[in-house]
Amino acid sequence: MQNLPMLSEHSIVFLTSALVLGLLIGSFLNVVVYRLPIMMQRDWREQAREILQLPAEPEADTFNLVLPNSQCPHCDPCFCAASAQAVKRQLACATPPWS
């Protein structure tokens, strides 16, 4: 609670803290929004095959909120969290992210 007066007195500290917190939460929500439907669809298919007594599909790669690491959907380099090169590779990708 000692930090609250500091945040109210120094607006730049407050804005920086809010920006960092917003980026962290937004990044996590982006991963959840992208991966959760895929995870649910895989689970649904597995349950449907079990109910219909169909043979199981071959074991797929692990896909959850943690694994696999983020990748560019167009040129497919891995974006590792510890890699400083991730931003450079993303900027160097020839395909714009909105296409």
GROMACS elastic network, one bead per residue, 0.5 to 0.9 nm:
[ bonds ]
;  ai    aj funct       b0    kb
    1     4     6  0.56726   500
    1     5     6  0.81606   500
    2     5     6  0.65830   500
    2     6     6  0.74661   500
    3     6     6  0.51412   500
    3     7     6  0.62100   500
    3     8     6  0.87839   500
    4     7     6  0.51525   500
    4     8     6  0.63482   500
    4     9     6  0.87120   500
    5     8     6  0.51309   500
    5     9     6  0.61203   500
    5    10     6  0.85379   500
    6     9     6  0.51593   500
    6    10     6  0.59544   500
    6    11     6  0.87131   500
    6    13     6  0.80526   500
    6    14     6  0.84049   500
    7    10     6  0.53282   500
    7    11     6  0.63683   500
    7    12     6  0.82739   500
    7    13     6  0.60758   500
    7    15     6  0.87151   500
    7    17     6  0.88181   500
    8    11     6  0.63699   500
    8    13     6  0.87962   500
    8    14     6  0.71587   500
    9    13     6  0.88322   500
    9    14     6  0.87497   500
   10    13     6  0.55823   500
   10    14     6  0.65925   500
   10    15     6  0.88990   500
   11    15     6  0.60489   500
   11    16     6  0.84908   500
   12    15     6  0.50670   500
   12    16     6  0.60068   500
   12    17     6  0.84288   500
   13    16     6  0.51609   500
   13    17     6  0.60338   500
   13    18     6  0.84933   500
   14    17     6  0.51378   500
   14    18     6  0.60490   500
   14    19     6  0.85063   500
   15    18     6  0.50638   500
   15    19     6  0.60220   500
   15    20     6  0.86111   500
   16    19     6  0.50510   500
   16    20     6  0.61789   500
   16    21     6  0.85275   500
   17    20     6  0.52586   500
   17    21     6  0.60782   500
   17    22     6  0.84313   500
   18    21     6  0.51426   500
   18    22     6  0.59239   500
   18    23     6  0.85202   500
   19    22     6  0.50649   500
   19    23     6  0.61118   500
   19    24     6  0.86290   500
   20    23     6  0.51335   500
   20    24     6  0.62221   500
   20    25     6  0.86693   500
   21    24     6  0.51806   500
   21    25     6  0.61817   500
   21    26     6  0.84312   500
   22    25     6  0.52236   500
   22    26     6  0.58393   500
   22    27     6  0.83490   500
   23    26     6  0.50737   500
   23    27     6  0.59095   500
   23    28     6  0.85223   500
   24    27     6  0.52504   500
   24    28     6  0.62997   500
   24    29     6  0.86831   500
   25    28     6  0.52140   500
   25    29     6  0.61428   500
   25    30     6  0.85753   500
   26    29     6  0.50957   500
   26    30     6  0.60611   500
   26    31     6  0.87278   500
   27    30     6  0.51096   500
   27    31     6  0.65006   500
   27    32     6  0.88274   500
   28    31     6  0.52238   500
   28    32     6  0.63364   500
   28    33     6  0.87258   500
   29    33     6  0.60007   500
   29    34     6  0.84962   500
   30    33     6  0.52110   500
   30    34     6  0.62107   500
   30    35     6  0.85464   500
   31    34     6  0.52708   500
   31    35     6  0.59141   500
   31    36     6  0.80659   500
   31    65     6  0.69192   500
   31    70     6  0.87350   500
   32    35     6  0.53033   500
   32    36     6  0.54267   500
   32    37     6  0.84967   500
   32    65     6  0.66692   500
   33    36     6  0.59020   500
   33    37     6  0.72364   500
   34    37     6  0.67462   500
   34    38     6  0.74248   500
   35    38     6  0.52968   500
   35    39     6  0.61457   500
   35    40     6  0.86513   500
   35    63     6  0.79735   500
   35    64     6  0.68979   500
   35    65     6  0.65626   500
   36    39     6  0.50422   500
   36    40     6  0.60822   500
   36    41     6  0.85676   500
   36    64     6  0.77542   500
   36    65     6  0.75854   500
   37    40     6  0.50159   500
   37    41     6  0.60675   500
   37    42     6  0.86095   500
   38    41     6  0.50944   500
   38    42     6  0.62172   500
   38    43     6  0.85885   500
   38    63     6  0.84028   500
   38    64     6  0.88567   500
   39    42     6  0.52385   500
   39    43     6  0.62283   500
   39    44     6  0.86017   500
   39    63     6  0.68902   500
   39    64     6  0.65671   500
   39    65     6  0.87904   500
   40    43     6  0.50656   500
   40    44     6  0.60199   500
   40    45     6  0.86052   500
   41    45     6  0.61291   500
   41    46     6  0.85674   500
   42    45     6  0.51940   500
   42    46     6  0.62406   500
   42    47     6  0.86891   500
   43    46     6  0.51247   500
   43    47     6  0.62223   500
   43    48     6  0.85896   500
   44    47     6  0.51173   500
   44    48     6  0.60430   500
   44    49     6  0.85832   500
   45    48     6  0.50239   500
   45    49     6  0.61076   500
   45    50     6  0.85292   500
   46    49     6  0.52437   500
   46    50     6  0.62594   500
   46    51     6  0.87584   500
   46    56     6  0.74434   500
   46    57     6  0.79234   500
   47    50     6  0.50347   500
   47    51     6  0.61783   500
   47    52     6  0.85734   500
   48    51     6  0.51052   500
   48    52     6  0.60344   500
   48    53     6  0.82639   500
   48    54     6  0.84375   500
   49    52     6  0.51387   500
   49    53     6  0.57824   500
   49    55     6  0.69484   500
   49    56     6  0.67163   500
   49    57     6  0.84471   500
   50    54     6  0.62945   500
   50    55     6  0.78955   500
   50    56     6  0.75929   500
   51    54     6  0.78118   500
   53    56     6  0.86401   500
   54    57     6  0.88304   500
   56    59     6  0.83824   500
   57    60     6  0.81313   500
   59    62     6  0.88393   500
   60    63     6  0.82266   500
   61    68     6  0.83720   500
   62    67     6  0.63610   500
   62    68     6  0.68455   500
   63    66     6  0.77228   500
   63    67     6  0.55290   500
   63    68     6  0.60694   500
   64    67     6  0.54264   500
   64    68     6  0.73269   500
   65    68     6  0.80966   500
   66    69     6  0.71756   500
   67    70     6  0.82419   500
   68    71     6  0.84145   500
   69    78     6  0.64122   500
   69    79     6  0.64991   500
   69    80     6  0.64665   500
   69    81     6  0.84315   500
   70    77     6  0.85654   500
   70    78     6  0.60024   500
   70    79     6  0.52673   500
   70    80     6  0.71607   500
   70    81     6  0.88589   500
   71    74     6  0.85959   500
   71    75     6  0.82592   500
   71    76     6  0.53318   500
   71    77     6  0.55568   500
   71    79     6  0.55385   500
   71    80     6  0.86639   500
   72    75     6  0.56873   500
   72    77     6  0.58768   500
   72    78     6  0.70588   500
   72    79     6  0.76301   500
   72    90     6  0.72462   500
   72    93     6  0.82067   500
   72    97     6  0.85899   500
   73    76     6  0.56284   500
   73    77     6  0.86069   500
   73    97     6  0.85345   500
   74    77     6  0.88234   500
   74    93     6  0.79127   500
   74    94     6  0.86211   500
   74    95     6  0.66921   500
   74    96     6  0.89635   500
   74    97     6  0.84612   500
   75    93     6  0.67618   500
   75    94     6  0.82384   500
   75    95     6  0.80441   500
   76    79     6  0.89845   500
   77    86     6  0.86184   500
   77    89     6  0.76934   500
   77    90     6  0.86318   500
   78    86     6  0.78882   500
   79    82     6  0.86835   500
   79    83     6  0.72049   500
   79    85     6  0.82587   500
   79    86     6  0.51750   500
   79    87     6  0.82428   500
   79    89     6  0.83633   500
   79    90     6  0.84004   500
   80    83     6  0.53174   500
   80    84     6  0.85094   500
   80    85     6  0.87401   500
   80    86     6  0.67671   500
   81    84     6  0.80089   500
   81    86     6  0.78490   500
   82    85     6  0.88949   500
   82    86     6  0.86356   500
   83    86     6  0.56940   500
   83    87     6  0.85862   500
   84    87     6  0.67747   500
   84    88     6  0.77710   500
   85    88     6  0.51396   500
   85    89     6  0.60987   500
   85    90     6  0.85481   500
   86    89     6  0.52044   500
   86    90     6  0.61323   500
   86    91     6  0.86270   500
   87    90     6  0.50077   500
   87    91     6  0.61184   500
   87    92     6  0.84718   500
   88    91     6  0.51245   500
   88    92     6  0.60260   500
   88    93     6  0.87049   500
   89    93     6  0.62159   500
   90    93     6  0.53708   500
   90    94     6  0.89239   500
   90    97     6  0.89431   500
   91    94     6  0.81074   500
   91    96     6  0.88551   500
   92    95     6  0.87727   500
   93    96     6  0.72443   500
   93    97     6  0.86966   500
   95    98     6  0.84376   500
   95    99     6  0.71097   500
   96    99     6  0.57845   500
